[in-house]
Amino acid sequence: RIFIGGSWDNSSGSYTYSAGDSVTFDGSNPSTITGDTDWSILTLDNISGVSVSSGTQNIFQRLNIKSGTLTTNSNVVLVSNASGTAMLDNIESGAISGSLTVQRYLSLGPQGWRDITSPVQGSTILDWQNSGVIFSGFTGSSFPSFGWTNAYTYDETQGGSLDVGWTAVNDIGNSTGPASAHRVFMDSSVNYTLEVSGVPYTG
């Protein structure tokens, strides 16, 4: 484990993590992170906060916010690939300021319906289309005039059985998020890395 009481500058360095390596910012004065860096486990425990001043911060296992505010400046990525998916752990007395990019790797077998959603604010169906998912049957989709819609969102206000709530998506700009689950028909034998960016939902 590495504990950092000051700032981190990897702008001309070559830090390489090993799986499970843990780095904790635990100083008492404001800290900064500079330069592209790949982290396994990154922990913020500095009541004065940590700010990313430059460079992409790729996190491969876990981001912990114990105390202080992490100011991302839109440069923090929770990475997902065939080896695993990074997570944002419980936020204790700290906070996140700014956008977080969240990935989700999918290695698909037979074609079929997949239930997916987004963990950040402001994301839309377009984010998934930009990640390679093919949509059809609605405005802005890859094949808007195709006679079949391959994406549905769940509307809890619909009465009746559980299946009644599934409503066809009507526009590529429809919002996504934990309050609106989506069901998407996806191709077979395809690998996707879904990516969305925004302020993470917390609480």
Salt bridges, closest charged atoms under 4 A:
ASP89 OD2 - ARG62 NE 3.44
GLU92 OE2 - LYS66 NZ 3.47
ASP115 OD1 - ARG183 NE 2.72
